[in-house]
Amino acid sequence: MYEYDEECLMTFIKNQAQLFDEPVAETLPEAEAFLEDCMAIVVDSLDEVKEYFEEEGLDVDGMTLDELEDASEVFSLPNGQYLIVEG
């Protein structure tokens, strides 16, 4: 099980509309439980985002790093990391 820090959880709560039509979490515990259920991960760079998508079988060959960062499943964290949530 992955541990999500408060900054990660707050970023997800604030930006969840980029992936979901309706809120899925309103509190830190709800966000943590949701991310655990989705098996969301935090990676250190956009290159790792690309590697993750490739491992999941997604065709990202023609995508630039900016396009990857703009994907609805990718949440840019204030500390420079990225949260990947598969809805």
Protein Blocks (a to p, Z undefined) as FASTA:
>chain_A
ZZddfklmmmmmmmmmmmpmbdfbfbfklmmmmmmmnopacdfbfklmmmmmmmnopafk
lpcfklmmmpmkbccdfkopacdddZZ
